[in-house]
């Protein structure tokens, strides 16, 4: 069975919803960065990340 990238949705110790994105090798590669009071808000944040695949990568310029 081939492993795939997945989002893990859970409640933290403060009873807020959070998510973590895992790579196929089970390493954490991103997280919600904040807790959400509503599960639906956490799901919406996941959907935003999914939609960002075409976002440009901008690199900082040296000063």
C-alpha positions in Angstrom: 0.0 0.0 0.0 1.4 3.4 -1.0 1.5 6.1 1.6 0.2 9.5 0.8 0.3 13.0 2.2 -2.4 13.7 4.7 -3.9 16.3 7.1 -4.4 15.3 10.7 -7.2 17.2 12.4 -7.3 17.2 16.2 -8.2 19.2 19.3 -5.4 20.6 21.4 -5.2 20.9 25.2 -7.2 24.2 25.1 -10.0 22.4 23.2 -9.2 24.2 20.0 -9.1 22.6 16.5 -5.7 22.3 14.8 -4.3 20.5 11.9 -0.9 19.1 10.9 0.1 18.2 7.3 2.2 15.0 7.1 4.4 13.9 4.2 4.2 10.4 2.8 7.1 9.4 5.1 5.1 10.6 8.2 7.2 13.7 8.8 5.4 16.9 9.8 5.7 19.4 7.0 3.2 22.1 8.0 0.7 23.0 10.8 -2.2 25.3 11.4 -0.1 27.7 13.4 -3.2 28.6 15.5 -6.2 27.0 17.1 -9.7 27.3 15.9 -12.9 27.4 18.0 -14.9 25.7 15.3 -14.0 22.5 13.4 -15.4 24.1 10.2 -12.9 27.0 10.5 -10.0 24.5 10.7 -11.4 22.6 7.7 -11.6 26.0 5.8 -7.9 26.7 6.7 -7.0 23.3 5.3 -8.9 24.1 2.1 -7.0 27.4 1.8 -3.7 25.6 2.0 -4.9 23.1 -0.6 -5.8 25.9 -3.0 -2.5 27.7 -2.6 -0.5 25.3 -4.8 -0.3 27.9 -7.6 0.8 30.7 -5.3 4.2 32.2 -6.3 7.3 31.6 -4.2 8.9 35.0 -3.3 12.5 35.1 -2.1 13.9 37.8 0.2 16.5 40.0 -1.4 19.7 40.7 0.5 20.1 44.1 2.0 
